[in-house]
């Protein structure tokens, strides 16, 4: 399996969402983290099965139970996570990010 690399802003989005959910209910932040980790594991195992997004080779994977989508690009030696995006956020806001 390929290694996973998070863009710095994607990692920050992920961490901010954990903090937010933990503030909503103790333990919910952990549940969100686990859901994202499970989605990333699915991406690592079968990156080609998720729906393409845009015209630059990105794909998207929905996070189970939470309104988040992981946008990523499969590179030759790694999976690059461009965004851990809330589904109500402006579409494509992360598109200028590069590996």
N, CA, C and O atoms as a GROMACS GRO file, in nm:
protein
  396
    1UNK      N    1   0.084  -0.119   0.000
    1UNK     CA    2   0.000   0.000   0.000
    1UNK      C    3   0.088   0.125   0.000
    1UNK      O    4   0.199   0.127   0.054
    2UNK      N    5   0.034   0.227  -0.062
    2UNK     CA    6   0.106   0.354  -0.068
    2UNK      C    7   0.094   0.430   0.063
    2UNK      O    8  -0.005   0.417   0.136
    3UNK      N    9   0.195   0.510   0.092
    3UNK     CA   10   0.188   0.594   0.211
    3UNK      C   11   0.092   0.710   0.185
    3UNK      O   12   0.063   0.743   0.070
    4UNK      N   13   0.044   0.770   0.292
    4UNK     CA   14  -0.050   0.881   0.282
    4UNK      C   15   0.018   1.008   0.329
    4UNK      O   16   0.082   1.010   0.434
    5UNK      N   17   0.004   1.113   0.251
    5UNK     CA   18   0.060   1.244   0.285
    5UNK      C   19  -0.056   1.344   0.289
    5UNK      O   20  -0.131   1.356   0.192
    6UNK      N   21  -0.070   1.415   0.399
    6UNK     CA   22  -0.172   1.518   0.412
    6UNK      C   23  -0.110   1.654   0.378
    6UNK      O   24  -0.002   1.687   0.427
    7UNK      N   25  -0.179   1.731   0.295
    7UNK     CA   26  -0.142   1.872   0.279
    7UNK      C   27  -0.154   1.936   0.416
    7UNK      O   28  -0.242   1.898   0.494
    8UNK      N   29  -0.070   2.033   0.448
    8UNK     CA   30  -0.072   2.096   0.580
    8UNK      C   31  -0.210   2.153   0.614
    8UNK      O   32  -0.255   2.142   0.728
    9UNK      N   33  -0.276   2.212   0.517
    9UNK     CA   34  -0.410   2.269   0.543
    9UNK      C   35  -0.514   2.159   0.562
    9UNK      O   36  -0.608   2.176   0.640
   10UNK      N   37  -0.498   2.047   0.493
   10UNK     CA   38  -0.590   1.934   0.514
   10UNK      C   39  -0.573   1.878   0.655
   10UNK      O   40  -0.672   1.844   0.721
   11UNK      N   41  -0.450   1.869   0.700
   11UNK     CA   42  -0.425   1.821   0.836
   11UNK      C   43  -0.485   1.917   0.938
   11UNK      O   44  -0.542   1.874   1.038
   12UNK      N   45  -0.472   2.047   0.913
   12UNK     CA   46  -0.530   2.147   1.002
   12UNK      C   47  -0.683   2.138   1.004
   12UNK      O   48  -0.744   2.151   1.110
   13UNK      N   49  -0.745   2.117   0.887
   13UNK     CA   50  -0.891   2.099   0.881
   13UNK      C   51  -0.934   1.979   0.963
   13UNK      O   52  -1.032   1.985   1.038
   14UNK      N   53  -0.861   1.870   0.947
   14UNK     CA   54  -0.891   1.747   1.019
   14UNK      C   55  -0.884   1.770   1.170
   14UNK      O   56  -0.975   1.732   1.243
   15UNK      N   57  -0.776   1.832   1.215
   15UNK     CA   58  -0.759   1.858   1.359
   15UNK      C   59  -0.866   1.953   1.412
   15UNK      O   60  -0.918   1.932   1.522
   16UNK      N   61  -0.900   2.057   1.336
   16UNK     CA   62  -1.002   2.152   1.380
   16UNK      C   63  -1.138   2.083   1.393
   16UNK      O   64  -1.214   2.113   1.485
   17UNK      N   65  -1.168   1.993   1.302
   17UNK     CA   66  -1.296   1.921   1.309
   17UNK      C   67  -1.299   1.828   1.430
   17UNK      O   68  -1.404   1.813   1.494
   18UNK      N   69  -1.187   1.765   1.462
   18UNK     CA   70  -1.182   1.680   1.582
   18UNK      C   71  -1.213   1.764   1.706
   18UNK      O   72  -1.293   1.724   1.790
   19UNK      N   73  -1.149   1.880   1.716
   19UNK     CA   74  -1.171   1.969   1.830
   19UNK      C   75  -1.317   2.013   1.836
   19UNK      O   76  -1.378   2.013   1.942
   20UNK      N   77  -1.373   2.050   1.721
   20UNK     CA   78  -1.512   2.093   1.715
   20UNK      C   79  -1.605   1.982   1.766
   20UNK      O   80  -1.689   2.006   1.853
   21UNK      N   81  -1.590   1.861   1.712
   21UNK     CA   82  -1.679   1.752   1.752
   21UNK      C   83  -1.660   1.713   1.897
   21UNK      O   84  -1.756   1.676   1.964
   22UNK      N   85  -1.539   1.720   1.945
   22UNK     CA   86  -1.515   1.688   2.086
   22UNK      C   87  -1.586   1.790   2.176
   22UNK      O   88  -1.633   1.756   2.284
   23UNK      N   89  -1.592   1.914   2.130
   23UNK     CA   90  -1.663   2.018   2.204
   23UNK      C   91  -1.814   2.000   2.203
   23UNK      O   92  -1.883   2.048   2.293
   24UNK      N   93  -1.865   1.930   2.101
   24UNK     CA   94  -2.008   1.904   2.093
   24UNK      C   95  -2.052   1.796   2.190
   24UNK      O   96  -2.157   1.805   2.253
   25UNK      N   97  -1.968   1.693   2.201
   25UNK     CA   98  -1.996   1.583   2.294
   25UNK      C   99  -1.865   1.507   2.319
   25UNK      O  100  -1.797   1.469   2.224
   26UNK      N  101  -1.830   1.487   2.446
   26UNK     CA  102  -1.708   1.412   2.474
   26UNK      C  103  -1.710   1.275   2.404
   26UNK      O  104  -1.807   1.200   2.412
   27UNK      N  105  -1.600   1.247   2.336
   27UNK     CA  106  -1.589   1.121   2.263
   27UNK      C  107  -1.624   1.133   2.116
   27UNK      O  108  -1.583   1.049   2.036
   28UNK      N  109  -1.700   1.235   2.078
   28UNK     CA  110  -1.740   1.250   1.939
   28UNK      C  111  -1.620   1.286   1.850
   28UNK      O  112  -1.615   1.246   1.734
   29UNK      N  113  -1.526   1.361   1.904
   29UNK     CA  114  -1.404   1.392   1.830
   29UNK      C  115  -1.326   1.266   1.796
   29UNK      O  116  -1.275   1.252   1.685
   30UNK      N  117  -1.318   1.175   1.891
   30UNK     CA  118  -1.251   1.047   1.868
   30UNK      C  119  -1.325   0.968   1.760
   30UNK      O  120  -1.262   0.907   1.673
   31UNK      N  121  -1.457   0.968   1.766
   31UNK     CA  122  -1.537   0.896   1.667
   31UNK      C  123  -1.515   0.954   1.526
   31UNK      O  124  -1.506   0.880   1.428
   32UNK      N  125  -1.506   1.087   1.519
   32UNK     CA  126  -1.479   1.150   1.390
   32UNK      C  127  -1.341   1.110   1.340
   32UNK      O  128  -1.326   1.073   1.224
   33UNK      N  129  -1.241   1.117   1.427
   33UNK     CA  130  -1.105   1.078   1.389
   33UNK      C  131  -1.102   0.935   1.336
   33UNK      O  132  -1.039   0.907   1.234
   34UNK      N  133  -1.170   0.844   1.406
   34UNK     CA  134  -1.175   0.705   1.362
   34UNK      C  135  -1.245   0.689   1.227
   34UNK      O  136  -1.203   0.608   1.145
   35UNK      N  137  -1.350   0.767   1.204
   35UNK     CA  138  -1.421   0.761   1.076
   35UNK      C  139  -1.332   0.809   0.962
   35UNK      O  140  -1.331   0.749   0.854
   36UNK      N  141  -1.257   0.916   0.985
   36UNK     CA  142  -1.165   0.966   0.882
   36UNK      C  143  -1.052   0.865   0.860
   36UNK      O  144  -1.015   0.839   0.745
   37UNK      N  145  -0.998   0.809   0.967
   37UNK     CA  146  -0.893   0.709   0.952
   37UNK      C  147  -0.941   0.587   0.874
   37UNK      O  148  -0.866   0.531   0.795
   38UNK      N  149  -1.065   0.546   0.896
   38UNK     CA  150  -1.122   0.433   0.821
   38UNK      C  151  -1.136   0.468   0.674
   38UNK      O  152  -1.108   0.385   0.587
   39UNK      N  153  -1.178   0.591   0.644
   39UNK     CA  154  -1.190   0.634   0.505
   39UNK      C  155  -1.053   0.639   0.438
   39UNK      O  156  -1.038   0.597   0.323
   40UNK      N  157  -0.953   0.689   0.509
   40UNK     CA  158  -0.817   0.695   0.454
   40UNK      C  159  -0.766   0.553   0.430
   40UNK      O  160  -0.697   0.529   0.330
   41UNK      N  161  -0.798   0.461   0.517
   41UNK     CA  162  -0.757   0.322   0.496
   41UNK      C  163  -0.822   0.264   0.371
   41UNK      O  164  -0.757   0.192   0.295
   42UNK      N  165  -0.951   0.295   0.349
   42UNK     CA  166  -1.018   0.249   0.226
   42UNK      C  167  -0.951   0.308   0.103
   42UNK      O  168  -0.933   0.240   0.002
   43UNK      N  169  -0.915   0.434   0.111
   43UNK     CA  170  -0.846   0.500   0.000
   43UNK      C  171  -0.712   0.432  -0.027
   43UNK      O  172  -0.679   0.405  -0.142
   44UNK      N  173  -0.637   0.404   0.077
   44UNK     CA  174  -0.506   0.339   0.060
   44UNK      C  175  -0.519   0.202  -0.006
   44UNK      O  176  -0.437   0.166  -0.090
   45UNK      N  177  -0.622   0.127   0.033
   45UNK     CA  178  -0.638  -0.008  -0.021
   45UNK      C  179  -0.685  -0.009  -0.166
   45UNK      O  180  -0.640  -0.091  -0.246
   46UNK      N  181  -0.776   0.082  -0.200
   46UNK     CA  182  -0.834   0.083  -0.335
   46UNK      C  183  -0.855   0.227  -0.383
   46UNK      O  184  -0.970   0.271  -0.397
   47UNK      N  185  -0.748   0.300  -0.409
   47UNK     CA  186  -0.764   0.442  -0.444
   47UNK      C  187  -0.839   0.467  -0.574
   47UNK      O  188  -0.897   0.574  -0.591
   48UNK      N  189  -0.838   0.371  -0.663
   48UNK     CA  190  -0.898   0.392  -0.795
   48UNK      C  191  -1.050   0.376  -0.796
   48UNK      O  192  -1.114   0.410  -0.896
   49UNK      N  193  -1.110   0.325  -0.690
   49UNK     CA  194  -1.254   0.298  -0.693
   49UNK      C  195  -1.342   0.419  -0.658
   49UNK      O  196  -1.463   0.416  -0.680
   50UNK      N  197  -1.283   0.523  -0.605
   50UNK     CA  198  -1.364   0.638  -0.564
   50UNK      C  199  -1.387   0.733  -0.681
   50UNK      O  200  -1.308   0.738  -0.776
   51UNK      N  201  -1.495   0.807  -0.672
   51UNK     CA  202  -1.538   0.893  -0.782
   51UNK      C  203  -1.438   1.002  -0.814
   51UNK      O  204  -1.386   1.068  -0.724
   52UNK      N  205  -1.411   1.022  -0.944
   52UNK     CA  206  -1.324   1.134  -0.985
   52UNK      C  207  -1.391   1.267  -0.951
   52UNK      O  208  -1.514   1.278  -0.946
   53UNK      N  209  -1.307   1.367  -0.928
   53UNK     CA  210  -1.355   1.501  -0.899
   53UNK      C  211  -1.273   1.600  -0.981
   53UNK      O  212  -1.151   1.606  -0.968
   54UNK      N  213  -1.339   1.676  -1.064
   54UNK     CA  214  -1.270   1.775  -1.145
   54UNK      C  215  -1.190   1.710  -1.256
   54UNK      O  216  -1.208   1.593  -1.289
   55UNK      N  217  -1.101   1.790  -1.315
   55UNK     CA  218  -1.026   1.742  -1.430
   55UNK      C  219  -0.876   1.734  -1.404
   55UNK      O  220  -0.797   1.725  -1.498
   56UNK      N  221  -0.835   1.736  -1.276
   56UNK     CA  222  -0.693   1.732  -1.245
   56UNK      C  223  -0.651   1.602  -1.176
   56UNK      O  224  -0.546   1.596  -1.113
   57UNK      N  225  -0.734   1.498  -1.189
   57UNK     CA  226  -0.698   1.368  -1.135
   57UNK      C  227  -0.735   1.346  -0.990
   57UNK      O  228  -0.698   1.243  -0.933
   58UNK      N  229  -0.806   1.438  -0.929
   58UNK     CA  230  -0.847   1.421  -0.790
   58UNK      C  231  -0.965   1.324  -0.782
   58UNK      O  232  -1.040   1.305  -0.878
   59UNK      N  233  -0.980   1.264  -0.665
   59UNK     CA  234  -1.093   1.177  -0.636
   59UNK      C  235  -1.149   1.217  -0.500
   59UNK      O  236  -1.087   1.291  -0.424
   60UNK      N  237  -1.270   1.166  -0.473
   60UNK     CA  238  -1.332   1.202  -0.345
   60UNK      C  239  -1.386   1.077  -0.277
   60UNK      O  240  -1.434   0.983  -0.341
   61UNK      N  241  -1.376   1.078  -0.146
   61UNK     CA  242  -1.425   0.968  -0.063
   61UNK      C  243  -1.506   1.027   0.052
   61UNK      O  244  -1.456   1.111   0.127
   62UNK      N  245  -1.629   0.983   0.065
   62UNK     CA  246  -1.714   1.032   0.174
   62UNK      C  247  -1.673   0.966   0.305
   62UNK      O  248  -1.638   0.848   0.309
   63UNK      N  249  -1.678   1.046   0.411
   63UNK     CA  250  -1.648   0.995   0.544
   63UNK      C  251  -1.779   0.944   0.603
   63UNK      O  252  -1.877   1.018   0.610
   64UNK      N  253  -1.779   0.820   0.646
   64UNK     CA  254  -1.901   0.763   0.704
   64UNK      C  255  -1.947   0.838   0.827
   64UNK      O  256  -1.867   0.875   0.912
   65UNK      N  257  -2.078   0.859   0.836
   65UNK     CA  258  -2.146   0.914   0.952
   65UNK      C  259  -2.129   1.064   0.972
   65UNK      O  260  -2.204   1.124   1.049
   66UNK      N  261  -2.033   1.125   0.907
   66UNK     CA  262  -2.007   1.268   0.925
   66UNK      C  263  -2.014   1.337   0.788
   66UNK      O  264  -1.984   1.276   0.686
   67UNK      N  265  -2.054   1.465   0.786
   67UNK     CA  266  -2.069   1.535   0.658
   67UNK      C  267  -1.936   1.588   0.604
   67UNK      O  268  -1.921   1.708   0.581
   68UNK      N  269  -1.842   1.499   0.584
   68UNK     CA  270  -1.709   1.535   0.535
   68UNK      C  271  -1.673   1.450   0.414
   68UNK      O  272  -1.718   1.336   0.401
   69UNK      N  273  -1.592   1.508   0.327
   69UNK     CA  274  -1.539   1.440   0.210
   69UNK      C  275  -1.388   1.457   0.209
   69UNK      O  276  -1.337   1.565   0.235
   70UNK      N  277  -1.319   1.348   0.179
   70UNK     CA  278  -1.174   1.354   0.163
   70UNK      C  279  -1.145   1.362   0.014
   70UNK      O  280  -1.187   1.276  -0.064
   71UNK      N  281  -1.073   1.466  -0.026
   71UNK     CA  282  -1.030   1.483  -0.164
   71UNK      C  283  -0.883   1.446  -0.172
   71UNK      O  284  -0.803   1.493  -0.090
   72UNK      N  285  -0.847   1.364  -0.269
   72UNK     CA  286  -0.711   1.314  -0.275
   72UNK      C  287  -0.667   1.292  -0.419
   72UNK      O  288  -0.749   1.288  -0.512
   73UNK      N  289  -0.536   1.278  -0.435
   73UNK     CA  290  -0.476   1.246  -0.564
   73UNK      C  291  -0.384   1.128  -0.541
   73UNK      O  292  -0.304   1.126  -0.447
   74UNK      N  293  -0.395   1.029  -0.628
   74UNK     CA  294  -0.304   0.915  -0.622
   74UNK      C  295  -0.179   0.951  -0.702
   74UNK      O  296  -0.186   0.972  -0.823
   75UNK      N  297  -0.067   0.957  -0.633
   75UNK     CA  298   0.061   0.983  -0.697
   75UNK      C  299   0.131   0.850  -0.722
   75UNK      O  300   0.080   0.745  -0.684
   76UNK      N  301   0.245   0.854  -0.783
   76UNK     CA  302   0.317   0.732  -0.815
   76UNK      C  303   0.353   0.651  -0.690
   76UNK      O  304   0.341   0.529  -0.689
   77UNK      N  305   0.396   0.720  -0.585
   77UNK     CA  306   0.442   0.649  -0.466
   77UNK      C  307   0.362   0.679  -0.340
   77UNK      O  308   0.393   0.626  -0.233
   78UNK      N  309   0.259   0.762  -0.351
   78UNK     CA  310   0.184   0.802  -0.231
   78UNK      C  311   0.042   0.843  -0.268
   78UNK      O  312   0.008   0.864  -0.385
   79UNK      N  313  -0.039   0.854  -0.164
   79UNK     CA  314  -0.173   0.913  -0.176
   79UNK      C  315  -0.162   1.049  -0.109
   79UNK      O  316  -0.126   1.060   0.008
   80UNK      N  317  -0.193   1.153  -0.184
   80UNK     CA  318  -0.184   1.289  -0.131
   80UNK      C  319  -0.324   1.340  -0.098
   80UNK      O  320  -0.409   1.352  -0.186
   81UNK      N  321  -0.348   1.369   0.029
   81UNK     CA  322  -0.478   1.420   0.074
   81UNK      C  323  -0.477   1.572   0.060
   81UNK      O  324  -0.399   1.640   0.127
   82UNK      N  325  -0.562   1.623  -0.026
   82UNK     CA  326  -0.569   1.767  -0.050
   82UNK      C  327  -0.658   1.838   0.051
   82UNK      O  328  -0.631   1.952   0.090
   83UNK      N  329  -0.766   1.770   0.094
   83UNK     CA  330  -0.861   1.836   0.186
   83UNK      C  331  -0.942   1.732   0.262
   83UNK      O  332  -0.973   1.624   0.211
   84UNK      N  333  -0.976   1.769   0.385
   84UNK     CA  334  -1.076   1.698   0.464
   84UNK      C  335  -1.186   1.803   0.480
   84UNK      O  336  -1.186   1.881   0.576
   85UNK      N  337  -1.278   1.804   0.384
   85UNK     CA  338  -1.369   1.916   0.365
   85UNK      C  339  -1.509   1.888   0.417
   85UNK      O  340  -1.567   1.783   0.389
   86UNK      N  341  -1.563   1.983   0.492
   86UNK     CA  342  -1.703   1.976   0.531
   86UNK      C  343  -1.786   1.992   0.404
   86UNK      O  344  -1.752   2.074   0.318
   87UNK      N  345  -1.891   1.915   0.390
   87UNK     CA  346  -1.969   1.913   0.267
   87UNK      C  347  -2.050   2.040   0.243
   87UNK      O  348  -2.104   2.060   0.134
   88UNK      N  349  -2.059   2.127   0.343
   88UNK     CA  350  -2.130   2.253   0.323
   88UNK      C  351  -2.034   2.368   0.293
   88UNK      O  352  -2.077   2.481   0.269
   89UNK      N  353  -1.906   2.339   0.292
   89UNK     CA  354  -1.808   2.442   0.261
   89UNK      C  355  -1.807   2.467   0.111
   89UNK      O  356  -1.850   2.381   0.034
   90UNK      N  357  -1.759   2.582   0.070
   90UNK     CA  358  -1.755   2.619  -0.071
   90UNK      C  359  -1.685   2.510  -0.153
   90UNK      O  360  -1.571   2.476  -0.124
   91UNK      N  361  -1.752   2.456  -0.253
   91UNK     CA  362  -1.692   2.348  -0.336
   91UNK      C  363  -1.561   2.395  -0.403
   91UNK      O  364  -1.551   2.508  -0.451
   92UNK      N  365  -1.465   2.307  -0.403
   92UNK     CA  366  -1.340   2.334  -0.473
   92UNK      C  367  -1.248   2.435  -0.409
   92UNK      O  368  -1.149   2.474  -0.471
   93UNK      N  369  -1.276   2.480  -0.286
   93UNK     CA  370  -1.194   2.580  -0.221
   93UNK      C  371  -1.048   2.535  -0.211
   93UNK      O  372  -0.957   2.618  -0.204
   94UNK      N  373  -1.025   2.408  -0.212
   94UNK     CA  374  -0.892   2.349  -0.192
   94UNK      C  375  -0.819   2.322  -0.324
   94UNK      O  376  -0.704   2.280  -0.323
   95UNK      N  377  -0.884   2.346  -0.438
   95UNK     CA  378  -0.832   2.305  -0.568
   95UNK      C  379  -0.695   2.363  -0.605
   95UNK      O  380  -0.626   2.306  -0.689
   96UNK      N  381  -0.655   2.472  -0.545
   96UNK     CA  382  -0.525   2.532  -0.577
   96UNK      C  383  -0.411   2.468  -0.498
   96UNK      O  384  -0.294   2.502  -0.519
   97UNK      N  385  -0.442   2.377  -0.409
   97UNK     CA  386  -0.338   2.311  -0.330
   97UNK      C  387  -0.264   2.211  -0.418
   97UNK      O  388  -0.323   2.143  -0.502
   98UNK      N  389  -0.134   2.204  -0.398
   98UNK     CA  390  -0.051   2.114  -0.477
   98UNK      C  391   0.027   2.020  -0.386
   98UNK      O  392   0.062   2.054  -0.273
   99UNK      N  393   0.054   1.900  -0.438
   99UNK     CA  394   0.135   1.805  -0.359
   99UNK      C  395   0.279   1.854  -0.341
   99UNK      O  396   0.360   1.786  -0.277
   0.00000   0.00000   0.00000
